[in-house]
């Protein structure tokens, strides 16, 4: 039996900036992007984002508007579920 993954891309990154607000980021992502398993934790200078979505580029674009983004990982969970790499 094949299991369908609703949100395909496991998107993780760090945002470095000034006056960052994890609650604000959490609310914005929840309201503007489809996905699940959101985690936005950190302080006013560094926040880690973890989010499952089908449109990771939109999340990256938003996060880039907040500050410098790095340690970016976007993994295709559908490929992983099928035992494939990448």
N, CA, C and O atoms as a MOPAC input file, in Angstrom:
PM7 MOZYME 1SCF
protein

 N      0.82500 1    -1.18100 1     0.00000 1
 C      0.00000 1     0.00000 1     0.00000 1
 C      0.87500 1     1.25200 1     0.00000 1
 O      1.72100 1     1.42900 1     0.87700 1
 N      0.66400 1     2.11600 1    -0.99100 1
 C      1.44800 1     3.34600 1    -1.09200 1
 C      0.90200 1     4.40900 1    -0.16200 1
 O     -0.30400 1     4.65000 1    -0.10400 1
 N      1.80200 1     5.03300 1     0.55800 1
 C      1.41000 1     6.12900 1     1.44600 1
 C      1.67300 1     7.43900 1     0.71400 1
 O      2.78900 1     7.68300 1     0.25500 1
 N      0.66500 1     8.26800 1     0.60600 1
 C      0.81000 1     9.55900 1    -0.05500 1
 C      1.29500 1    10.58800 1     0.95600 1
 O      0.76100 1    10.69900 1     2.05900 1
 N      2.31000 1    11.33300 1     0.55900 1
 C      2.83400 1    12.40200 1     1.40600 1
 C      2.18100 1    13.69700 1     0.96000 1
 O      2.37100 1    14.13900 1    -0.17300 1
 N      1.40900 1    14.30600 1     1.85800 1
 C      0.68000 1    15.52500 1     1.48900 1
 C      1.62800 1    16.68500 1     1.20700 1
 O      1.44900 1    17.41300 1     0.23100 1
 N      2.62700 1    16.85500 1     2.05400 1
 C      3.59800 1    17.92700 1     1.87200 1
 C      4.96000 1    17.28100 1     1.67200 1
 O      5.51100 1    16.66400 1     2.58300 1
 N      5.48700 1    17.43200 1     0.47800 1
 C      6.60700 1    16.62600 1     0.00100 1
 C      7.97900 1    17.04900 1     0.51100 1
 O      8.84200 1    16.20000 1     0.73500 1
 N      8.19200 1    18.34700 1     0.69900 1
 C      9.54900 1    18.83300 1     0.97200 1
 C      9.75300 1    19.23400 1     2.43300 1
 O      9.07100 1    20.11300 1     2.95800 1
 N     10.70300 1    18.56800 1     3.06400 1
 C     11.13700 1    18.88900 1     4.41900 1
 C     12.12800 1    20.04300 1     4.26800 1
 O     13.24000 1    19.85800 1     3.77400 1
 N     11.71600 1    21.22200 1     4.69500 1
 C     12.48500 1    22.44900 1     4.47600 1
 C     13.02700 1    22.94600 1     5.81400 1
 O     12.27100 1    23.18600 1     6.75500 1
 N     14.35900 1    23.09700 1     5.88100 1
 C     14.99200 1    23.53900 1     7.12200 1
 C     16.02500 1    24.61500 1     6.79600 1
 O     16.71900 1    24.53300 1     5.78300 1
 N     16.12200 1    25.61900 1     7.65700 1
 C     17.11000 1    26.66400 1     7.45000 1
 C     17.26900 1    27.48700 1     8.71400 1
 O     16.47200 1    27.39300 1     9.64700 1
 N     18.31300 1    28.29300 1     8.72000 1
 C     18.54400 1    29.24800 1     9.79600 1
 C     18.42300 1    30.65100 1     9.21000 1
 O     18.85900 1    30.91100 1     8.08800 1
 N     17.82200 1    31.55300 1     9.99100 1
 C     17.73600 1    32.96900 1     9.62200 1
 C     18.54100 1    33.74900 1    10.64400 1
 O     18.32400 1    33.62600 1    11.85000 1
 N     19.47000 1    34.55000 1    10.15000 1
 C     20.24100 1    35.42600 1    11.02600 1
 C     19.87300 1    36.86400 1    10.68000 1
 O     19.92800 1    37.25900 1     9.51500 1
 N     19.50200 1    37.64000 1    11.68500 1
 C     19.10900 1    39.01300 1    11.42500 1
 C     19.00200 1    39.80400 1    12.70800 1
 O     19.62100 1    39.47400 1    13.72000 1
 N     18.19800 1    40.86300 1    12.64500 1
 C     17.99200 1    41.71300 1    13.80900 1
 C     16.49700 1    41.82000 1    14.08200 1
 O     15.68500 1    41.85700 1    13.15700 1
 N     16.15300 1    41.86700 1    15.34200 1
 C     14.75200 1    42.01700 1    15.75700 1
 C     13.83900 1    40.92900 1    15.18100 1
 O     12.69100 1    41.19700 1    14.82700 1
 N     14.35600 1    39.71400 1    15.09300 1
 C     13.54500 1    38.59800 1    14.62100 1
 C     12.55100 1    38.20400 1    15.70800 1
 O     12.81900 1    38.38100 1    16.89700 1
 N     11.42700 1    37.68100 1    15.30500 1
 C     10.37400 1    37.30900 1    16.25500 1
 C      9.82600 1    35.94500 1    15.85500 1
 O      9.14300 1    35.82100 1    14.83800 1
 N     10.12500 1    34.92100 1    16.65200 1
 C      9.71900 1    33.55900 1    16.27100 1
 C      8.20300 1    33.42800 1    16.18500 1
 O      7.69900 1    32.72600 1    15.30800 1
 N      7.46500 1    34.08800 1    17.07600 1
 C      6.00200 1    34.00400 1    17.03200 1
 C      5.45100 1    34.64600 1    15.76100 1
 O      4.53500 1    34.11600 1    15.13300 1
 N      6.01500 1    35.78400 1    15.39300 1
 C      5.60800 1    36.47400 1    14.17000 1
 C      5.89200 1    35.60200 1    12.94900 1
 O      5.05100 1    35.48600 1    12.05800 1
 N      7.07600 1    34.98800 1    12.90600 1
 C      7.44500 1    34.11800 1    11.79000 1
 C      6.51900 1    32.91000 1    11.71800 1
 O      6.07000 1    32.52100 1    10.64000 1
 N      6.24200 1    32.32700 1    12.86700 1
 C      5.35400 1    31.17300 1    12.95100 1
 C      3.97200 1    31.52700 1    12.39600 1
 O      3.41500 1    30.79100 1    11.58100 1
 N      3.43200 1    32.64900 1    12.84000 1
 C      2.10900 1    33.08800 1    12.38700 1
 C      2.09800 1    33.36400 1    10.89000 1
 O      1.16700 1    32.95800 1    10.19400 1
 N      3.12400 1    34.05300 1    10.38300 1
 C      3.16300 1    34.40200 1     8.96600 1
 C      3.20900 1    33.13800 1     8.10000 1
 O      2.46100 1    33.01600 1     7.13000 1
 N      4.08700 1    32.20800 1     8.45600 1
 C      4.21600 1    30.97400 1     7.67100 1
 C      2.91100 1    30.18400 1     7.71200 1
 O      2.46200 1    29.67600 1     6.68400 1
 N      2.30400 1    30.07800 1     8.88500 1
 C      1.04400 1    29.35100 1     9.03000 1
 C     -0.06100 1    29.97100 1     8.17600 1
 O     -0.85100 1    29.25400 1     7.56200 1
 N     -0.11500 1    31.29800 1     8.13900 1
 C     -1.17200 1    31.99600 1     7.41400 1
 C     -0.95500 1    32.04800 1     5.90800 1
 O     -1.92800 1    32.09200 1     5.15500 1
 N      0.30500 1    32.04400 1     5.44400 1
 C      0.58500 1    32.30100 1     4.03500 1
 C      1.05700 1    31.09700 1     3.22300 1
 O      1.05900 1    31.15300 1     1.99300 1
 N      1.45400 1    30.01700 1     3.88000 1
 C      1.97800 1    28.86200 1     3.14600 1
 C      1.26800 1    27.58900 1     3.57800 1
 O      0.98600 1    27.39200 1     4.76000 1
 N      0.98200 1    26.72400 1     2.60400 1
 C      0.40000 1    25.42500 1     2.94600 1
 C      1.51000 1    24.49500 1     3.39600 1
 O      2.56800 1    24.42600 1     2.77100 1
 N      1.25700 1    23.77100 1     4.49900 1
 C      2.25800 1    22.84100 1     4.98800 1
 C      1.91100 1    22.37300 1     6.38200 1
 O      0.83800 1    22.67700 1     6.90400 1
 N      2.83200 1    21.62500 1     6.98700 1
 C      2.62900 1    21.16000 1     8.35200 1
 C      3.96700 1    20.96200 1     9.04900 1
 O      5.02800 1    21.18000 1     8.46300 1
 N      3.90100 1    20.55200 1    10.28900 1
 C      5.09200 1    20.28900 1    11.11300 1
 C      5.98800 1    21.52000 1    11.25300 1
 O      7.21300 1    21.40000 1    11.25700 1
 N      5.38400 1    22.69200 1    11.36700 1
 C      6.17000 1    23.92400 1    11.48200 1
 C      6.84000 1    24.03000 1    12.84000 1
 O      6.22900 1    23.79900 1    13.88400 1
 N      8.11500 1    24.38600 1    12.78900 1
 C      8.87700 1    24.68700 1    13.98600 1
 C      9.66000 1    25.96400 1    13.68700 1
 O     10.45100 1    25.99600 1    12.74400 1
 N      9.45100 1    26.99800 1    14.46600 1
 C     10.18600 1    28.25300 1    14.32000 1
 C     10.66300 1    28.64000 1    15.71300 1
 O      9.89100 1    29.16100 1    16.51800 1
 N     11.93200 1    28.38400 1    15.99200 1
 C     12.46000 1    28.63300 1    17.33400 1
 C     13.76100 1    29.42600 1    17.27100 1
 O     14.55400 1    29.28300 1    16.34000 1
 N     13.95700 1    30.25500 1    18.27500 1
 C     15.19200 1    31.01600 1    18.34300 1
 C     15.01500 1    32.26700 1    19.17300 1
 O     14.20800 1    32.31200 1    20.10200 1
 N     15.79200 1    33.29200 1    18.81800 1
 C     15.72900 1    34.56300 1    19.53500 1
 C     15.68200 1    35.70000 1    18.52500 1
 O     15.35300 1    35.47700 1    17.36000 1
 N     16.00600 1    36.91100 1    18.95300 1
 C     15.86300 1    38.05700 1    18.05700 1
 C     16.97700 1    38.17300 1    17.02200 1
 O     16.92500 1    39.05600 1    16.16600 1
 N     17.99500 1    37.29000 1    17.08200 1
 C     19.09700 1    37.34100 1    16.11900 1
 C     19.25100 1    36.06800 1    15.29500 1
 O     19.90600 1    36.09300 1    14.25300 1
 N     18.66100 1    34.94800 1    15.74000 1
 C     18.82300 1    33.68100 1    15.03000 1
 C     17.58900 1    32.80800 1    15.25000 1
 O     17.19600 1    32.53900 1    16.38600 1
 N     16.98900 1    32.37300 1    14.14900 1
 C     15.80900 1    31.51500 1    14.22600 1
 C     16.00100 1    30.31300 1    13.31700 1
 O     16.46100 1    30.44100 1    12.18300 1
 N     15.64300 1    29.15000 1    13.82800 1
 C     15.64800 1    27.92500 1    13.01900 1
 C     14.22300 1    27.66500 1    12.55400 1
 O     13.27700 1    27.70800 1    13.33900 1
 N     14.09200 1    27.39400 1    11.25700 1
 C     12.80100 1    27.07100 1    10.66400 1
 C     12.82800 1    25.62300 1    10.19000 1
 O     13.79100 1    25.18400 1     9.56100 1
 N     11.77200 1    24.89300 1    10.49300 1
 C     11.57300 1    23.53400 1     9.98600 1
 C     10.12200 1    23.47900 1     9.54200 1
 O      9.22700 1    23.79800 1    10.32500 1
 N      9.86700 1    23.07300 1     8.27800 1
 C      8.50600 1    23.12400 1     7.73700 1
 C      8.37500 1    22.12600 1     6.60000 1
 O      9.26800 1    22.01500 1     5.76000 1
 N      7.26900 1    21.40300 1     6.57000 1
 C      6.96100 1    20.50300 1     5.46300 1
 C      6.00900 1    21.23300 1     4.52600 1
 O      4.94400 1    21.67800 1     4.95300 1
 N      6.38000 1    21.36200 1     3.25000 1
 C      5.59100 1    22.11900 1     2.28800 1
 C      5.80700 1    21.57000 1     0.87900 1
 O      6.74200 1    20.80400 1     0.64400 1
 N      4.95400 1    21.95500 1    -0.04500 1
 C      5.15600 1    21.60400 1    -1.45000 1
 C      5.81400 1    22.74500 1    -2.21900 1
 O      6.13100 1    22.59400 1    -3.39900 1
 N      6.02000 1    23.88200 1    -1.56200 1
 C      6.59500 1    25.05300 1    -2.21500 1
 C      7.70600 1    25.66600 1    -1.36600 1
 O      7.56600 1    26.78300 1    -0.86700 1
 N      8.81200 1    24.93200 1    -1.20300 1
 C      9.88000 1    25.42200 1    -0.31800 1
 C     10.47600 1    26.74700 1    -0.77000 1
 O     10.93900 1    27.52500 1     0.06400 1
 N     10.47500 1    27.02400 1    -2.07500 1
 C     11.05500 1    28.26500 1    -2.57700 1
 C     10.31400 1    29.48300 1    -2.03600 1
 O     10.92900 1    30.53100 1    -1.83800 1
 N      9.01500 1    29.37100 1    -1.79300 1
 C      8.25700 1    30.49200 1    -1.23200 1
 C      8.66800 1    30.75400 1     0.21400 1
 O      8.77400 1    31.90400 1     0.63900 1
 N      8.89500 1    29.68200 1     0.96400 1
 C      9.34100 1    29.82100 1     2.35400 1
 C     10.73300 1    30.44600 1     2.38800 1
 O     11.00300 1    31.32300 1     3.21000 1
 N     11.62100 1    29.99300 1     1.49100 1
 C     12.97600 1    30.54400 1     1.44000 1
 C     12.94200 1    32.03100 1     1.08600 1
 O     13.67800 1    32.83000 1     1.66600 1
 N     12.08800 1    32.39300 1     0.13700 1
 C     11.97600 1    33.79500 1    -0.26700 1
 C     11.50800 1    34.66400 1     0.90400 1
 O     12.05400 1    35.74100 1     1.14200 1
 N     10.50300 1    34.19100 1     1.62600 1
 C     10.02100 1    34.93300 1     2.79900 1
 C     11.13000 1    35.06400 1     3.84300 1
 O     11.38900 1    36.16000 1     4.34100 1
 N     11.77700 1    33.96400 1     4.17000 1
 C     12.81900 1    33.98700 1     5.20200 1
 C     13.97500 1    34.89700 1     4.80000 1
 O     14.56700 1    35.56200 1     5.65000 1
 N     14.29800 1    34.92800 1     3.50600 1
 C     15.37800 1    35.79700 1     3.02700 1
 C     15.02200 1    37.27000 1     3.23500 1
 O     15.90800 1    38.10700 1     3.40400 1
 N     13.72500 1    37.58300 1     3.22200 1
 C     13.30200 1    38.97400 1     3.43400 1
 C     13.53600 1    39.41400 1     4.87700 1
 O     13.51400 1    40.60800 1     5.17500 1
 N     13.76100 1    38.44800 1     5.77700 1
 C     13.95000 1    38.74800 1     7.20000 1
 C     15.41200 1    38.91600 1     7.58500 1
 O     15.72600 1    39.57200 1     8.57700 1
 N     16.30700 1    38.32100 1     6.79700 1
 C     17.72700 1    38.37600 1     7.12300 1
 C     18.49600 1    37.40600 1     6.25600 1
 O     17.99900 1    36.93900 1     5.23100 1
 N     19.70900 1    37.10600 1     6.67300 1
 C     20.55300 1    36.16600 1     5.94200 1
 C     20.09700 1    34.73700 1     6.25000 1
 O     19.87900 1    34.38700 1     7.41000 1
 N     19.95600 1    33.91700 1     5.20400 1
 C     19.56500 1    32.52700 1     5.43200 1
 C     20.74000 1    31.62000 1     5.07800 1
 O     21.48100 1    31.88200 1     4.13000 1
 N     20.89800 1    30.54900 1     5.85800 1
 C     21.98200 1    29.59800 1     5.60200 1
 C     21.63800 1    28.24800 1     6.22100 1
 O     20.57800 1    28.08900 1     6.82700 1
 N     22.53800 1    27.27700 1     6.06700 1
 C     22.29300 1    25.89000 1     6.47700 1
 C     20.94700 1    25.41300 1     5.92500 1
 O     20.14700 1    24.80000 1     6.63300 1
 N     20.72200 1    25.71000 1     4.64600 1
 C     19.45400 1    25.38700 1     3.99000 1
 C     19.46100 1    23.91900 1     3.56200 1
 O     20.38000 1    23.45500 1     2.88700 1
 N     18.41400 1    23.20300 1     3.97300 1
 C     18.24200 1    21.80400 1     3.58000 1
 C     16.80400 1    21.64500 1     3.09600 1
 O     15.85600 1    21.97900 1     3.80700 1
 N     16.65600 1    21.12900 1     1.87300 1
 C     15.33600 1    20.80900 1     1.34400 1
 C     15.40100 1    19.35200 1     0.90200 1
 O     16.08000 1    19.01600 1    -0.06800 1
 N     14.68700 1    18.49100 1     1.62300 1
 C     14.71000 1    17.06600 1     1.31800 1
 C     13.35500 1    16.61900 1     0.78200 1
 O     12.30400 1    17.00100 1     1.29900 1
 N     13.40500 1    15.80600 1    -0.25600 1
 C     12.19800 1    15.26800 1    -0.87800 1
 C     11.78000 1    14.02000 1    -0.10600 1
 O     12.37300 1    12.95500 1    -0.27800 1
 N     10.76900 1    14.14700 1     0.73800 1
 C     10.34800 1    13.03200 1     1.59700 1
 C      9.67800 1    11.91300 1     0.80000 1
 O      9.66300 1    10.76300 1     1.23900 1
 N      9.12200 1    12.24400 1    -0.37100 1
 C      8.53900 1    11.21900 1    -1.22700 1
 C      9.62600 1    10.28500 1    -1.74300 1
 O      9.46200 1     9.06500 1    -1.72800 1
 N     10.73000 1    10.85400 1    -2.19700 1
 C     11.86400 1    10.02400 1    -2.66000 1
 C     12.42000 1     9.17400 1    -1.51300 1
 O     12.75300 1     8.00400 1    -1.69900 1
 N     12.51500 1     9.78000 1    -0.32900 1
 C     13.01000 1     9.03300 1     0.82700 1
 C     12.08600 1     7.86400 1     1.14200 1
 O     12.54800 1     6.76500 1     1.44600 1
 N     10.78400 1     8.10300 1     1.06900 1
 C      9.79500 1     7.05400 1     1.37700 1
 C      9.91000 1     5.89600 1     0.39300 1
 O      9.62300 1     4.74800 1     0.73400 1
 N     10.33400 1     6.20900 1    -0.83800 1
 C     10.49700 1     5.17500 1    -1.85500 1
 C     11.89700 1     4.55900 1    -1.82200 1
 O     12.23300 1     3.72900 1    -2.66600 1
 N     12.70700 1     4.96600 1    -0.85100 1
 C     14.02800 1     4.39200 1    -0.68400 1
 C     15.06600 1     4.96100 1    -1.62500 1
 O     16.10800 1     4.34600 1    -1.85300 1
 N     14.78900 1     6.13800 1    -2.17600 1
 C     15.73000 1     6.77800 1    -3.09900 1
 C     16.47600 1     7.88700 1    -2.37700 1
 O     15.99000 1     8.44600 1    -1.39400 1
 N     17.65400 1     8.19300 1    -2.87600 1
 C     18.46000 1     9.26000 1    -2.28600 1
 C     18.20400 1    10.56900 1    -3.00900 1
 O     17.83400 1    10.58100 1    -4.18300 1
 N     18.40600 1    11.67500 1    -2.29600 1
 C     18.34200 1    12.98800 1    -2.95200 1
 C     17.03600 1    13.70400 1    -2.71600 1
 O     16.84500 1    14.81600 1    -3.20800 1

